[in-house]
Amino acid sequence: MAIKSLVVQVRVDVAGKAHNCQANSKHRIKKGDTRLKVRNSRGWNHYCCACAETIISKDILKLTELKKLEVSQTSTL
Ligand SMILES: [Zn+2]
């Protein structure tokens, strides 16, 4: 199957039960909260809305850079 998206392994859903954010264990996701779901090799990682915004903002920057189709000079992204 042809790859048509770089972000297929991400979803937004609603927590079925309370648990900690997987980016920061001090962040609590309550039952019914919206959360970001990101596929990993074994299952899914779940992040709270604050971390989701950070992750998505970083990826938007990364995608904006990639869109220029310039050969990568560093691995900092
Ligand atoms: Zn978080």
N, CA, C, O and the ligand as a Tripos MOL2 file, in Angstrom:
@<TRIPOS>MOLECULE
protein
  309   307    78     0     0
PROTEIN
NO_CHARGES

@<TRIPOS>ATOM
      1 N           0.8460   -1.2010    0.0000 N.3       1 MET1
      2 CA          0.0000    0.0000    0.0000 C.3       1 MET1
      3 C           0.8710    1.2370    0.0000 C.2       1 MET1
      4 O           1.8280    1.3270    0.7690 O.2       1 MET1
      5 N           0.5470    2.1900   -0.8560 N.am      2 ALA2
      6 CA          1.3260    3.4230   -0.9380 C.3       2 ALA2
      7 C           1.1170    4.2720    0.3090 C.2       2 ALA2
      8 O           0.0120    4.3640    0.8420 O.2       2 ALA2
      9 N           2.2020    4.8880    0.7590 N.am      3 ILE3
     10 CA          2.1050    5.7780    1.9100 C.3       3 ILE3
     11 C           1.6110    7.1360    1.4330 C.2       3 ILE3
     12 O           2.2420    7.7710    0.5880 O.2       3 ILE3
     13 N           0.4950    7.5740    1.9690 N.am      4 LYS4
     14 CA         -0.0540    8.8660    1.5790 C.3       4 LYS4
     15 C          -0.0560    9.8580    2.7200 C.2       4 LYS4
     16 O          -0.4240   11.0190    2.5420 O.2       4 LYS4
     17 N           0.3520    9.4100    3.8850 N.am      5 SER5
     18 CA          0.3900   10.3020    5.0330 C.3       5 SER5
     19 C           1.5320    9.9070    5.9500 C.2       5 SER5
     20 O           1.8410    8.7260    6.1080 O.2       5 SER5
     21 N           2.1580   10.9170    6.5550 N.am      6 LEU6
     22 CA          3.2220   10.6630    7.5280 C.3       6 LEU6
     23 C           2.6640   10.5510    8.9390 C.2       6 LEU6
     24 O           3.3830   10.1730    9.8640 O.2       6 LEU6
     25 N           1.4080   10.8730    9.1040 N.am      7 VAL7
     26 CA          0.8430   10.9450   10.4600 C.3       7 VAL7
     27 C          -0.3320    9.9950   10.6530 C.2       7 VAL7
     28 O          -1.2850   10.2960   11.3710 O.2       7 VAL7
     29 N          -0.2440    8.8380    9.9950 N.am      8 VAL8
     30 CA         -1.3370    7.8720   10.1240 C.3       8 VAL8
     31 C          -1.3900    7.2310   11.4950 C.2       8 VAL8
     32 O          -2.4320    6.7270   11.9130 O.2       8 VAL8
     33 N          -0.2560    7.2480   12.2030 N.am      9 GLN9
     34 CA         -0.2130    6.5100   13.4570 C.3       9 GLN9
     35 C          -0.5720    7.3730   14.6450 C.2       9 GLN9
     36 O          -0.0300    7.2020   15.7370 O.2       9 GLN9
     37 N          -1.4790    8.2910   14.4300 N.am     10 VAL10
     38 CA         -1.8930    9.1590   15.5220 C.3      10 VAL10
     39 C          -3.4020    9.3770   15.4510 C.2      10 VAL10
     40 O          -3.9810    9.4890   14.3710 O.2      10 VAL10
     41 N          -4.0140    9.4330   16.6090 N.am     11 ARG11
     42 CA         -5.4650    9.6060   16.7240 C.3      11 ARG11
     43 C          -5.7490   10.5170   17.9090 C.2      11 ARG11
     44 O          -4.8870   10.7450   18.7580 O.2      11 ARG11
     45 N          -6.9600   11.0290   17.9500 N.am     12 VAL12
     46 CA         -7.4390   11.7080   19.1530 C.3      12 VAL12
     47 C          -8.6150   10.8860   19.6500 C.2      12 VAL12
     48 O          -9.5000   10.5300   18.8730 O.2      12 VAL12
     49 N          -8.6270   10.5870   20.9190 N.am     13 ASP13
     50 CA         -9.7860    9.8720   21.4550 C.3      13 ASP13
     51 C         -10.1000   10.3500   22.8640 C.2      13 ASP13
     52 O          -9.5290   11.3280   23.3460 O.2      13 ASP13
     53 N         -11.0080    9.6520   23.5080 N.am     14 VAL14
     54 CA        -11.4450   10.0210   24.8580 C.3      14 VAL14
     55 C         -11.0320    8.8970   25.8000 C.2      14 VAL14
     56 O         -11.2560    7.7210   25.5140 O.2      14 VAL14
     57 N         -10.4310    9.2690   26.9180 N.am     15 ALA15
     58 CA         -9.9490    8.2620   27.8660 C.3      15 ALA15
     59 C         -11.1170    7.4760   28.4530 C.2      15 ALA15
     60 O         -12.0870    8.0640   28.9320 O.2      15 ALA15
     61 N         -11.0240    6.1600   28.4150 N.am     16 GLY16
     62 CA        -12.0540    5.3050   28.9940 C.3      16 GLY16
     63 C         -11.8980    5.1740   30.5000 C.2      16 GLY16
     64 O         -12.8560    4.8900   31.2190 O.2      16 GLY16
     65 N         -10.6510    5.3910   30.9710 N.am     17 LYS17
     66 CA        -10.4040    5.3990   32.4120 C.3      17 LYS17
     67 C          -9.2690    6.3720   32.7010 C.2      17 LYS17
     68 O          -8.5140    6.7380   31.8010 O.2      17 LYS17
     69 N          -9.1530    6.7870   33.9530 N.am     18 ALA18
     70 CA         -8.1140    7.7380   34.3280 C.3      18 ALA18
     71 C          -6.7340    7.0730   34.2790 C.2      18 ALA18
     72 O          -6.5860    5.9110   34.6560 O.2      18 ALA18
     73 N          -5.7450    7.8040   33.8190 N.am     19 HIS19
     74 CA         -4.3590    7.2970   33.8230 C.3      19 HIS19
     75 C          -3.4130    8.4770   33.6840 C.2      19 HIS19
     76 O          -3.8460    9.6040   33.4460 O.2      19 HIS19
     77 N          -2.1110    8.2160   33.8360 N.am     20 ASN20
     78 CA         -1.1250    9.2880   33.6980 C.3      20 ASN20
     79 C          -0.7910    9.5290   32.2260 C.2      20 ASN20
     80 O          -0.8420    8.6220   31.3950 O.2      20 ASN20
     81 N          -0.4500   10.7780   31.9390 N.am     21 CYS21
     82 CA          0.0900   11.1400   30.6320 C.3      21 CYS21
     83 C           1.4380   10.4330   30.4600 C.2      21 CYS21
     84 O           2.2230   10.3690   31.4060 O.2      21 CYS21
     85 N           1.7130    9.9040   29.2630 N.am     22 GLN22
     86 CA          2.9490    9.1420   29.0820 C.3      22 GLN22
     87 C           4.1610   10.0190   28.7660 C.2      22 GLN22
     88 O           5.2770    9.5160   28.6420 O.2      22 GLN22
     89 N           3.9410   11.3290   28.6350 N.am     23 ALA23
     90 CA          5.0790   12.2410   28.4860 C.3      23 ALA23
     91 C           5.5150   12.7710   29.8460 C.2      23 ALA23
     92 O           6.6880   13.0960   30.0330 O.2      23 ALA23
     93 N           4.5950   12.8620   30.7900 N.am     24 ASN24
     94 CA          4.9010   13.4200   32.1110 C.3      24 ASN24
     95 C           3.9730   12.7630   33.1290 C.2      24 ASN24
     96 O           2.7570   12.9530   33.0930 O.2      24 ASN24
     97 N           4.5590   11.9960   34.0260 N.am     25 SER25
     98 CA          3.7430   11.2310   34.9770 C.3      25 SER25
     99 C           3.0160   12.1110   35.9920 C.2      25 SER25
    100 O           2.1670   11.6300   36.7430 O.2      25 SER25
    101 N           3.3580   13.4240   36.0120 N.am     26 LYS26
    102 CA          2.6270   14.3390   36.8960 C.3      26 LYS26
    103 C           1.3200   14.8020   36.2520 C.2      26 LYS26
    104 O           0.4530   15.3610   36.9220 O.2      26 LYS26
    105 N           1.1890   14.5650   34.9580 N.am     27 HIS27
    106 CA         -0.0430   14.9370   34.2600 C.3      27 HIS27
    107 C          -1.0390   13.7970   34.3810 C.2      27 HIS27
    108 O          -0.7450   12.6550   34.0280 O.2      27 HIS27
    109 N          -2.2090   14.1200   34.8790 N.am     28 ARG28
    110 CA         -3.2330   13.1020   35.0470 C.3      28 ARG28
    111 C          -4.2960   13.2930   33.9660 C.2      28 ARG28
    112 O          -4.7990   14.3970   33.7600 O.2      28 ARG28
    113 N          -4.6200   12.2230   33.2960 N.am     29 ILE29
    114 CA         -5.7190   12.2500   32.3320 C.3      29 ILE29
    115 C          -6.9090   11.5910   33.0190 C.2      29 ILE29
    116 O          -6.8330   10.4440   33.4590 O.2      29 ILE29
    117 N          -7.9980   12.3300   33.1030 N.am     30 LYS30
    118 CA         -9.1850   11.8020   33.7750 C.3      30 LYS30
    119 C         -10.0820   11.0680   32.7830 C.2      30 LYS30
    120 O         -10.0240   11.2990   31.5750 O.2      30 LYS30
    121 N         -10.9100   10.1800   33.3220 N.am     31 LYS31
    122 CA        -11.8900    9.4980   32.4740 C.3      31 LYS31
    123 C         -12.7290   10.5370   31.7480 C.2      31 LYS31
    124 O         -13.2260   11.4800   32.3640 O.2      31 LYS31
    125 N         -12.8880   10.3660   30.4420 N.am     32 GLY32
    126 CA        -13.6860   11.3060   29.6620 C.3      32 GLY32
    127 C         -12.8780   12.4420   29.0650 C.2      32 GLY32
    128 O         -13.3910   13.1850   28.2280 O.2      32 GLY32
    129 N         -11.5980   12.6000   29.4810 N.am     33 ASP33
    130 CA        -10.7480   13.6430   28.9010 C.3      33 ASP33
    131 C         -10.3480   13.2770   27.4720 C.2      33 ASP33
    132 O         -10.1760   12.1070   27.1280 O.2      33 ASP33
    133 N         -10.2080   14.3150   26.6580 N.am     34 THR34
    134 CA         -9.6580   14.1210   25.3220 C.3      34 THR34
    135 C          -8.1640   13.8670   25.4560 C.2      34 THR34
    136 O          -7.4990   14.4990   26.2780 O.2      34 THR34
    137 N          -7.6380   12.9630   24.6710 N.am     35 ARG35
    138 CA         -6.1980   12.6650   24.7350 C.3      35 ARG35
    139 C          -5.6820   12.3640   23.3340 C.2      35 ARG35
    140 O          -6.4420   12.0280   22.4260 O.2      35 ARG35
    141 N          -4.3750   12.4930   23.1890 N.am     36 LEU36
    142 CA         -3.7200   12.1580   21.9250 C.3      36 LEU36
    143 C          -3.1640   10.7430   22.0390 C.2      36 LEU36
    144 O          -2.5240   10.3850   23.0270 O.2      36 LEU36
    145 N          -3.4210    9.9630   21.0190 N.am     37 LYS37
    146 CA         -3.0160    8.5600   20.9680 C.3      37 LYS37
    147 C          -1.9640    8.4140   19.8860 C.2      37 LYS37
    148 O          -2.2220    8.7700   18.7360 O.2      37 LYS37
    149 N          -0.8030    7.9100   20.2090 N.am     38 VAL38
    150 CA          0.2520    7.7480   19.2120 C.3      38 VAL38
    151 C           0.6990    6.2910   19.2110 C.2      38 VAL38
    152 O           1.0210    5.7300   20.2580 O.2      38 VAL38
    153 N           0.7150    5.6990   18.0570 N.am     39 ARG39
    154 CA          1.0680    4.2980   17.9020 C.3      39 ARG39
    155 C           2.5500    4.0920   18.2380 C.2      39 ARG39
    156 O           3.4000    4.8690   17.8020 O.2      39 ARG39
    157 N           2.8520    3.0690   18.9960 N.am     40 ASN40
    158 CA          4.2550    2.6660   19.1670 C.3      40 ASN40
    159 C           4.3640    1.2030   18.7530 C.2      40 ASN40
    160 O           3.4010    0.6280   18.2460 O.2      40 ASN40
    161 N           5.5180    0.6050   18.9650 N.am     41 SER41
    162 CA          5.7190   -0.7520   18.4460 C.3      41 SER41
    163 C           4.8230   -1.7780   19.1310 C.2      41 SER41
    164 O           4.4920   -2.8060   18.5390 O.2      41 SER41
    165 N           4.4270   -1.5070   20.3770 N.am     42 ARG42
    166 CA          3.6470   -2.5010   21.1140 C.3      42 ARG42
    167 C           2.1700   -2.1650   21.2480 C.2      42 ARG42
    168 O           1.3470   -3.0440   21.5020 O.2      42 ARG42
    169 N           1.8350   -0.8810   21.0740 N.am     43 GLY43
    170 CA          0.4420   -0.4910   21.2830 C.3      43 GLY43
    171 C           0.2930    0.9930   21.0350 C.2      43 GLY43
    172 O           0.6660    1.4990   19.9760 O.2      43 GLY43
    173 N          -0.2520    1.6830   22.0130 N.am     44 TRP44
    174 CA         -0.4600    3.1180   21.8700 C.3      44 TRP44
    175 C           0.1090    3.8530   23.0780 C.2      44 TRP44
    176 O           0.0250    3.3550   24.2010 O.2      44 TRP44
    177 N           0.6910    5.0370   22.8600 N.am     45 ASN45
    178 CA          1.0150    5.9610   23.9410 C.3      45 ASN45
    179 C          -0.0840    7.0070   23.9880 C.2      45 ASN45
    180 O          -0.6250    7.4050   22.9570 O.2      45 ASN45
    181 N          -0.4110    7.4500   25.2060 N.am     46 HIS46
    182 CA         -1.4730    8.4400   25.3680 C.3      46 HIS46
    183 C          -0.9300    9.6690   26.0620 C.2      46 HIS46
    184 O          -0.2290    9.5690   27.0690 O.2      46 HIS46
    185 N          -1.2580   10.8360   25.5170 N.am     47 TYR47
    186 CA         -0.7520   12.0920   26.0490 C.3      47 TYR47
    187 C          -1.8960   13.0520   26.3550 C.2      47 TYR47
    188 O          -2.9190   13.0630   25.6720 O.2      47 TYR47
    189 N          -1.6970   13.8640   27.4070 N.am     48 CYS48
    190 CA         -2.7060   14.8550   27.7730 C.3      48 CYS48
    191 C          -2.7380   15.9780   26.7340 C.2      48 CYS48
    192 O          -1.8670   16.0540   25.8670 O.2      48 CYS48
    193 N          -3.7460   16.8480   26.8270 N.am     49 CYS49
    194 CA         -3.9150   17.9020   25.8280 C.3      49 CYS49
    195 C          -2.7230   18.8570   25.7930 C.2      49 CYS49
    196 O          -2.3250   19.2980   24.7150 O.2      49 CYS49
    197 N          -2.1400   19.1880   26.9640 N.am     50 ALA50
    198 CA         -1.0010   20.1110   27.0080 C.3      50 ALA50
    199 C           0.1860   19.5140   26.2590 C.2      50 ALA50
    200 O           0.8110   20.1880   25.4410 O.2      50 ALA50
    201 N           0.4930   18.2500   26.5380 N.am     51 CYS51
    202 CA          1.6010   17.5940   25.8400 C.3      51 CYS51
    203 C           1.2730   17.4040   24.3620 C.2      51 CYS51
    204 O           2.1530   17.5240   23.5090 O.2      51 CYS51
    205 N           0.0260   17.1110   24.0610 N.am     52 ALA52
    206 CA         -0.3840   16.9430   22.6700 C.3      52 ALA52
    207 C          -0.1010   18.2080   21.8700 C.2      52 ALA52
    208 O           0.3970   18.1460   20.7460 O.2      52 ALA52
    209 N          -0.4270   19.3700   22.4670 N.am     53 GLU53
    210 CA         -0.1770   20.6340   21.7600 C.3      53 GLU53
    211 C           1.3020   20.8310   21.4960 C.2      53 GLU53
    212 O           1.6890   21.2730   20.4140 O.2      53 GLU53
    213 N           2.1440   20.5020   22.4900 N.am     54 THR54
    214 CA          3.5920   20.6260   22.3150 C.3      54 THR54
    215 C           4.0890   19.6980   21.2070 C.2      54 THR54
    216 O           4.8550   20.1010   20.3320 O.2      54 THR54
    217 N           3.6350   18.4470   21.2670 N.am     55 ILE55
    218 CA          4.0750   17.4450   20.2860 C.3      55 ILE55
    219 C           3.6530   17.8630   18.8780 C.2      55 ILE55
    220 O           4.4460   17.8050   17.9390 O.2      55 ILE55
    221 N           2.3820   18.2890   18.7430 N.am     56 ILE56
    222 CA          1.8610   18.6460   17.4230 C.3      56 ILE56
    223 C           2.5560   19.8980   16.8920 C.2      56 ILE56
    224 O           2.8720   19.9800   15.7050 O.2      56 ILE56
    225 N           2.7990   20.8920   17.7900 N.am     57 SER57
    226 CA          3.4840   22.1140   17.3460 C.3      57 SER57
    227 C           4.8840   21.8000   16.8260 C.2      57 SER57
    228 O           5.3110   22.3440   15.8080 O.2      57 SER57
    229 N           5.5980   20.9170   17.5330 N.am     58 LYS58
    230 CA          6.9410   20.5230   17.0830 C.3      58 LYS58
    231 C           6.8720   19.8310   15.7360 C.2      58 LYS58
    232 O           7.7090   20.0630   14.8640 O.2      58 LYS58
    233 N           5.8730   18.9830   15.5700 N.am     59 ASP59
    234 CA          5.7590   18.2560   14.3130 C.3      59 ASP59
    235 C           5.3580   19.1700   13.1650 C.2      59 ASP59
    236 O           5.7740   18.9560   12.0260 O.2      59 ASP59
    237 N           4.5520   20.1880   13.4570 N.am     60 ILE60
    238 CA          4.2090   21.1520   12.4010 C.3      60 ILE60
    239 C           5.4820   21.8560   11.9200 C.2      60 ILE60
    240 O           5.6810   22.0430   10.7200 O.2      60 ILE60
    241 N           6.3490   22.2470   12.8780 N.am     61 LEU61
    242 CA          7.6240   22.8640   12.5050 C.3      61 LEU61
    243 C           8.4540   21.9030   11.6590 C.2      61 LEU61
    244 O           9.0430   22.2880   10.6480 O.2      61 LEU61
    245 N           8.4860   20.6630   12.0890 N.am     62 LYS62
    246 CA          9.2690   19.6510   11.3780 C.3      62 LYS62
    247 C           8.7300   19.4400    9.9620 C.2      62 LYS62
    248 O           9.4940   19.3540    9.0010 O.2      62 LYS62
    249 N           7.4080   19.3600    9.8510 N.am     63 LEU63
    250 CA          6.7930   19.1570    8.5360 C.3      63 LEU63
    251 C           7.0000   20.3670    7.6430 C.2      63 LEU63
    252 O           7.1990   20.2280    6.4360 O.2      63 LEU63
    253 N           6.9540   21.5720    8.2440 N.am     64 THR64
    254 CA          7.1980   22.7910    7.4750 C.3      64 THR64
    255 C           8.6090   22.7650    6.8960 C.2      64 THR64
    256 O           8.8220   23.1380    5.7420 O.2      64 THR64
    257 N           9.5690   22.3230    7.7060 N.am     65 GLU65
    258 CA         10.9480   22.1800    7.2250 C.3      65 GLU65
    259 C          11.0230   21.1390    6.1080 C.2      65 GLU65
    260 O          11.6440   21.3700    5.0710 O.2      65 GLU65
    261 N          10.3910   20.0060    6.3300 N.am     66 LEU66
    262 CA         10.4380   18.9180    5.3450 C.3      66 LEU66
    263 C           9.8350   19.3340    4.0100 C.2      66 LEU66
    264 O          10.2810   18.9020    2.9480 O.2      66 LEU66
    265 N           8.8040   20.1880    4.0860 N.am     67 LYS67
    266 CA          8.1070   20.6200    2.8750 C.3      67 LYS67
    267 C           9.0300   21.3700    1.9180 C.2      67 LYS67
    268 O           8.7870   21.4010    0.7120 O.2      67 LYS67
    269 N          10.0910   21.9730    2.4590 N.am     68 LYS68
    270 CA         11.0710   22.6690    1.6160 C.3      68 LYS68
    271 C          11.8810   21.6840    0.7740 C.2      68 LYS68
    272 O          12.5130   22.0610   -0.2130 O.2      68 LYS68
    273 N          11.8510   20.4230    1.1810 N.am     69 LEU69
    274 CA         12.5960   19.3630    0.4990 C.3      69 LEU69
    275 C          14.0730   19.6990    0.3630 C.2      69 LEU69
    276 O          14.7030   19.4380   -0.6620 O.2      69 LEU69
    277 N          14.6070   20.2870    1.4340 N.am     70 GLU70
    278 CA         16.0430   20.5300    1.4860 C.3      70 GLU70
    279 C          16.6890   19.3230    2.1500 C.2      70 GLU70
    280 O          16.1460   18.7460    3.0920 O.2      70 GLU70
    281 N          17.8550   18.9560    1.6410 N.am     71 VAL71
    282 CA         18.5560   17.8260    2.2400 C.3      71 VAL71
    283 C          18.9260   18.1690    3.6710 C.2      71 VAL71
    284 O          19.4880   19.2310    3.9340 O.2      71 VAL71
    285 N          18.6130   17.2760    4.5910 N.am     72 SER72
    286 CA         18.8370   17.5390    6.0150 C.3      72 SER72
    287 C          20.3260   17.7260    6.2980 C.2      72 SER72
    288 O          21.1600   16.9250    5.8780 O.2      72 SER72
    289 N          20.6370   18.8020    7.0200 N.am     73 GLN73
    290 CA         22.0250   19.0970    7.3850 C.3      73 GLN73
    291 C          22.3560   18.5640    8.7640 C.2      73 GLN73
    292 O          23.5060   18.2240    9.0450 O.2      73 GLN73
    293 N          21.3570   18.4900    9.6200 N.am     74 THR74
    294 CA         21.5900   18.0390   10.9900 C.3      74 THR74
    295 C          20.5020   17.0490   11.3670 C.2      74 THR74
    296 O          19.5280   16.8550   10.6400 O.2      74 THR74
    297 N          20.6920   16.4380   12.5060 N.am     75 SER75
    298 CA         19.6640   15.5080   12.9960 C.3      75 SER75
    299 C          18.9580   16.0870   14.2100 C.2      75 SER75
    300 O          18.4430   15.3520   15.0520 O.2      75 SER75
    301 N          18.9390   17.4170   14.2920 N.am     76 THR76
    302 CA         18.3720   18.0370   15.4830 C.3      76 THR76
    303 C          16.8560   18.0070   15.4930 C.2      76 THR76
    304 O          16.2500   18.1650   16.5530 O.2      76 THR76
    305 N          16.2340   17.8100   14.3570 N.am     77 LEU77
    306 CA         14.7730   17.8220   14.3290 C.3      77 LEU77
    307 C          14.2150   16.5040   14.8560 C.2      77 LEU77
    308 O          12.9980   16.3260   14.9080 O.2      77 LEU77
    309 ZN          1.0260   15.5400   29.5470 Zn       78 ZN78
@<TRIPOS>BOND
     1     1     2 1
     2     2     3 1
     3     3     4 2
     4     3     5 am
     5     5     6 1
     6     6     7 1
     7     7     8 2
     8     7     9 am
     9     9    10 1
    10    10    11 1
    11    11    12 2
    12    11    13 am
    13    13    14 1
    14    14    15 1
    15    15    16 2
    16    15    17 am
    17    17    18 1
    18    18    19 1
    19    19    20 2
    20    19    21 am
    21    21    22 1
    22    22    23 1
    23    23    24 2
    24    23    25 am
    25    25    26 1
    26    26    27 1
    27    27    28 2
    28    27    29 am
    29    29    30 1
    30    30    31 1
    31    31    32 2
    32    31    33 am
    33    33    34 1
    34    34    35 1
    35    35    36 2
    36    35    37 am
    37    37    38 1
    38    38    39 1
    39    39    40 2
    40    39    41 am
    41    41    42 1
    42    42    43 1
    43    43    44 2
    44    43    45 am
    45    45    46 1
    46    46    47 1
    47    47    48 2
    48    47    49 am
    49    49    50 1
    50    50    51 1
    51    51    52 2
    52    51    53 am
    53    53    54 1
    54    54    55 1
    55    55    56 2
    56    55    57 am
    57    57    58 1
    58    58    59 1
    59    59    60 2
    60    59    61 am
    61    61    62 1
    62    62    63 1
    63    63    64 2
    64    63    65 am
    65    65    66 1
    66    66    67 1
    67    67    68 2
    68    67    69 am
    69    69    70 1
    70    70    71 1
    71    71    72 2
    72    71    73 am
    73    73    74 1
    74    74    75 1
    75    75    76 2
    76    75    77 am
    77    77    78 1
    78    78    79 1
    79    79    80 2
    80    79    81 am
    81    81    82 1
    82    82    83 1
    83    83    84 2
    84    83    85 am
    85    85    86 1
    86    86    87 1
    87    87    88 2
    88    87    89 am
    89    89    90 1
    90    90    91 1
    91    91    92 2
    92    91    93 am
    93    93    94 1
    94    94    95 1
    95    95    96 2
    96    95    97 am
    97    97    98 1
    98    98    99 1
    99    99   100 2
   100    99   101 am
   101   101   102 1
   102   102   103 1
   103   103   104 2
   104   103   105 am
   105   105   106 1
   106   106   107 1
   107   107   108 2
   108   107   109 am
   109   109   110 1
   110   110   111 1
   111   111   112 2
   112   111   113 am
   113   113   114 1
   114   114   115 1
   115   115   116 2
   116   115   117 am
   117   117   118 1
   118   118   119 1
   119   119   120 2
   120   119   121 am
   121   121   122 1
   122   122   123 1
   123   123   124 2
   124   123   125 am
   125   125   126 1
   126   126   127 1
   127   127   128 2
   128   127   129 am
   129   129   130 1
   130   130   131 1
   131   131   132 2
   132   131   133 am
   133   133   134 1
   134   134   135 1
   135   135   136 2
   136   135   137 am
   137   137   138 1
   138   138   139 1
   139   139   140 2
   140   139   141 am
   141   141   142 1
   142   142   143 1
   143   143   144 2
   144   143   145 am
   145   145   146 1
   146   146   147 1
   147   147   148 2
   148   147   149 am
   149   149   150 1
   150   150   151 1
   151   151   152 2
   152   151   153 am
   153   153   154 1
   154   154   155 1
   155   155   156 2
   156   155   157 am
   157   157   158 1
   158   158   159 1
   159   159   160 2
   160   159   161 am
   161   161   162 1
   162   162   163 1
   163   163   164 2
   164   163   165 am
   165   165   166 1
   166   166   167 1
   167   167   168 2
   168   167   169 am
   169   169   170 1
   170   170   171 1
   171   171   172 2
   172   171   173 am
   173   173   174 1
   174   174   175 1
   175   175   176 2
   176   175   177 am
   177   177   178 1
   178   178   179 1
   179   179   180 2
   180   179   181 am
   181   181   182 1
   182   182   183 1
   183   183   184 2
   184   183   185 am
   185   185   186 1
   186   186   187 1
   187   187   188 2
   188   187   189 am
   189   189   190 1
   190   190   191 1
   191   191   192 2
   192   191   193 am
   193   193   194 1
   194   194   195 1
   195   195   196 2
   196   195   197 am
   197   197   198 1
   198   198   199 1
   199   199   200 2
   200   199   201 am
   201   201   202 1
   202   202   203 1
   203   203   204 2
   204   203   205 am
   205   205   206 1
   206   206   207 1
   207   207   208 2
   208   207   209 am
   209   209   210 1
   210   210   211 1
   211   211   212 2
   212   211   213 am
   213   213   214 1
   214   214   215 1
   215   215   216 2
   216   215   217 am
   217   217   218 1
   218   218   219 1
   219   219   220 2
   220   219   221 am
   221   221   222 1
   222   222   223 1
   223   223   224 2
   224   223   225 am
   225   225   226 1
   226   226   227 1
   227   227   228 2
   228   227   229 am
   229   229   230 1
   230   230   231 1
   231   231   232 2
   232   231   233 am
   233   233   234 1
   234   234   235 1
   235   235   236 2
   236   235   237 am
   237   237   238 1
   238   238   239 1
   239   239   240 2
   240   239   241 am
   241   241   242 1
   242   242   243 1
   243   243   244 2
   244   243   245 am
   245   245   246 1
   246   246   247 1
   247   247   248 2
   248   247   249 am
   249   249   250 1
   250   250   251 1
   251   251   252 2
   252   251   253 am
   253   253   254 1
   254   254   255 1
   255   255   256 2
   256   255   257 am
   257   257   258 1
   258   258   259 1
   259   259   260 2
   260   259   261 am
   261   261   262 1
   262   262   263 1
   263   263   264 2
   264   263   265 am
   265   265   266 1
   266   266   267 1
   267   267   268 2
   268   267   269 am
   269   269   270 1
   270   270   271 1
   271   271   272 2
   272   271   273 am
   273   273   274 1
   274   274   275 1
   275   275   276 2
   276   275   277 am
   277   277   278 1
   278   278   279 1
   279   279   280 2
   280   279   281 am
   281   281   282 1
   282   282   283 1
   283   283   284 2
   284   283   285 am
   285   285   286 1
   286   286   287 1
   287   287   288 2
   288   287   289 am
   289   289   290 1
   290   290   291 1
   291   291   292 2
   292   291   293 am
   293   293   294 1
   294   294   295 1
   295   295   296 2
   296   295   297 am
   297   297   298 1
   298   298   299 1
   299   299   300 2
   300   299   301 am
   301   301   302 1
   302   302   303 1
   303   303   304 2
   304   303   305 am
   305   305   306 1
   306   306   307 1
   307   307   308 2
@<TRIPOS>SUBSTRUCTURE
     1 MET1         2 RESIDUE 1 A MET
     2 ALA2         6 RESIDUE 1 A ALA
     3 ILE3        10 RESIDUE 1 A ILE
     4 LYS4        14 RESIDUE 1 A LYS
     5 SER5        18 RESIDUE 1 A SER
     6 LEU6        22 RESIDUE 1 A LEU
     7 VAL7        26 RESIDUE 1 A VAL
     8 VAL8        30 RESIDUE 1 A VAL
     9 GLN9        34 RESIDUE 1 A GLN
    10 VAL10       38 RESIDUE 1 A VAL
    11 ARG11       42 RESIDUE 1 A ARG
    12 VAL12       46 RESIDUE 1 A VAL
    13 ASP13       50 RESIDUE 1 A ASP
    14 VAL14       54 RESIDUE 1 A VAL
    15 ALA15       58 RESIDUE 1 A ALA
    16 GLY16       62 RESIDUE 1 A GLY
    17 LYS17       66 RESIDUE 1 A LYS
    18 ALA18       70 RESIDUE 1 A ALA
    19 HIS19       74 RESIDUE 1 A HIS
    20 ASN20       78 RESIDUE 1 A ASN
    21 CYS21       82 RESIDUE 1 A CYS
    22 GLN22       86 RESIDUE 1 A GLN
    23 ALA23       90 RESIDUE 1 A ALA
    24 ASN24       94 RESIDUE 1 A ASN
    25 SER25       98 RESIDUE 1 A SER
    26 LYS26      102 RESIDUE 1 A LYS
    27 HIS27      106 RESIDUE 1 A HIS
    28 ARG28      110 RESIDUE 1 A ARG
    29 ILE29      114 RESIDUE 1 A ILE
    30 LYS30      118 RESIDUE 1 A LYS
    31 LYS31      122 RESIDUE 1 A LYS
    32 GLY32      126 RESIDUE 1 A GLY
    33 ASP33      130 RESIDUE 1 A ASP
    34 THR34      134 RESIDUE 1 A THR
    35 ARG35      138 RESIDUE 1 A ARG
    36 LEU36      142 RESIDUE 1 A LEU
    37 LYS37      146 RESIDUE 1 A LYS
    38 VAL38      150 RESIDUE 1 A VAL
    39 ARG39      154 RESIDUE 1 A ARG
    40 ASN40      158 RESIDUE 1 A ASN
    41 SER41      162 RESIDUE 1 A SER
    42 ARG42      166 RESIDUE 1 A ARG
    43 GLY43      170 RESIDUE 1 A GLY
    44 TRP44      174 RESIDUE 1 A TRP
    45 ASN45      178 RESIDUE 1 A ASN
    46 HIS46      182 RESIDUE 1 A HIS
    47 TYR47      186 RESIDUE 1 A TYR
    48 CYS48      190 RESIDUE 1 A CYS
    49 CYS49      194 RESIDUE 1 A CYS
    50 ALA50      198 RESIDUE 1 A ALA
    51 CYS51      202 RESIDUE 1 A CYS
    52 ALA52      206 RESIDUE 1 A ALA
    53 GLU53      210 RESIDUE 1 A GLU
    54 THR54      214 RESIDUE 1 A THR
    55 ILE55      218 RESIDUE 1 A ILE
    56 ILE56      222 RESIDUE 1 A ILE
    57 SER57      226 RESIDUE 1 A SER
    58 LYS58      230 RESIDUE 1 A LYS
    59 ASP59      234 RESIDUE 1 A ASP
    60 ILE60      238 RESIDUE 1 A ILE
    61 LEU61      242 RESIDUE 1 A LEU
    62 LYS62      246 RESIDUE 1 A LYS
    63 LEU63      250 RESIDUE 1 A LEU
    64 THR64      254 RESIDUE 1 A THR
    65 GLU65      258 RESIDUE 1 A GLU
    66 LEU66      262 RESIDUE 1 A LEU
    67 LYS67      266 RESIDUE 1 A LYS
    68 LYS68      270 RESIDUE 1 A LYS
    69 LEU69      274 RESIDUE 1 A LEU
    70 GLU70      278 RESIDUE 1 A GLU
    71 VAL71      282 RESIDUE 1 A VAL
    72 SER72      286 RESIDUE 1 A SER
    73 GLN73      290 RESIDUE 1 A GLN
    74 THR74      294 RESIDUE 1 A THR
    75 SER75      298 RESIDUE 1 A SER
    76 THR76      302 RESIDUE 1 A THR
    77 LEU77      306 RESIDUE 1 A LEU
    78 ZN78       309 GROUP 0 **** ****
